[in-house]
Amino acid sequence: MTSKTTKIAVIGAGSWGTALASTFSGNGNQVMLWGHNANDVDEINRSHHNSRYLKDALLDDKLQASTDLAAALNGAEIVLFVVPTVAIREVAREVGKLLSLTAPDAFFGHAIKGIEVDSNKRISQMICEEMPLLNESDLFFISGPSHAESVIRHAITLVAVASANKGNAQKVQQALSNSFFRVYTNSDLPGSEYAAALKNVLAIAGGILQGLGMADNTQAALITRGLAEMRRLGIALGGQPATFDGLAGLGDLIVTATSANSRNFRAGVALAGNKNIEQVQKEMGMVIEGVRTAKAVDQLSKNNKISMPISQSVYKILYENAKIEDVVADLMNRPLISEE
């Protein structure tokens, strides 16, 4: 659907960054994917695979990758960050140093689903702090029900790109949309970022229920009441109610809290099998965003006096060594209240 070739730099060669870069490239855009691991970059350029993150999936053959950040940014019109939350400040700072020489006219966005612990900042806020020349109102954020493992195999997928800058959002929409990947726009950047981060915590809960062998009734209850928690906190922090009912909210929650393609879900399954989170993280070998986000959400909910019993239960399991069976019993024995 893209009408012209756009030069795009994707910063981060993990599973999601690679899948997005390959999709952009398959649409006829000129894409450079930056990664810090030379072996991954070499494999992408040589055989069009990124087997460490996406197994045997074939990438678009025109996609190029580099470990040279300046080369990746050179002449870019769109720059998309897709690195772990814990790395975004350092990477954004390095990009900022190169900006005037490499991509002075680019606009920026990200596809990172996390919140910083202690500061409780959203990703866009962190990027703007490290790159002061940027305005948050111009940034965009890509989110929605979209596992990289499915996108790279061209499964029909719908996502949303959120930005207060309608023109920037539409440019990303045009560059990324095709016959299997449909992009909508919305104007609620903060709400979309909160929804994307909060659902990762609930996805860990979904995995725990799966690991315990709970019924579909229980999974549906988790998604419904978990969405209520997401809405309460997200709206209190400035998000728009409709965002939480859309692709960035409910859509992403459903796919993440029910699918083994979700790292957060798989972590929950492992926790239900009596592994501790340190074991789980070591065995998975990839960032599980919901683990750190659970701590940030616990801080935010307490600071804002927002009731989030499911999310706080996940925090207790991860950080207070609470027994899963005790947490489930506590949730079921809470005082009876109205659904509202």
BELTALIN-V541138 format. One record per run of one state. SS is the DSSP state (alpha for helix, beta for strand, coil for the rest). FROM is the first residue (numbers start at 1). TO is the last residue. If there is no record, write none. Layout:
BEGIN
ss = {SS	SS}
from = {FROM	FROM}
to = {TO	TO}
END
This chain:
BEGIN
ss = {coil	beta	coil	alpha	coil	beta	coil	alpha	coil	alpha	coil	beta	coil	alpha	coil	beta	coil	alpha	coil	beta	coil	beta	coil	beta	alpha	coil	alpha	coil	beta	coil	alpha	coil	beta	coil	alpha	coil	beta	coil	alpha	coil	alpha	coil	alpha	coil	alpha	coil	alpha	coil	alpha	coil	alpha	coil	alpha	coil	alpha	coil}
from = {1	7	12	15	27	30	35	38	48	51	55	64	67	69	74	78	82	85	103	107	111	115	116	122	123	131	136	139	140	144	148	152	157	163	166	177	181	187	189	212	216	237	241	245	247	257	263	273	277	285	289	304	309	320	324	333}
to = {6	11	14	26	29	34	37	47	50	54	63	66	68	73	77	81	84	102	106	110	114	115	121	122	130	135	138	139	143	147	151	156	162	165	176	180	186	188	211	215	236	240	244	246	256	262	272	276	284	288	303	308	319	323	332	340}
END
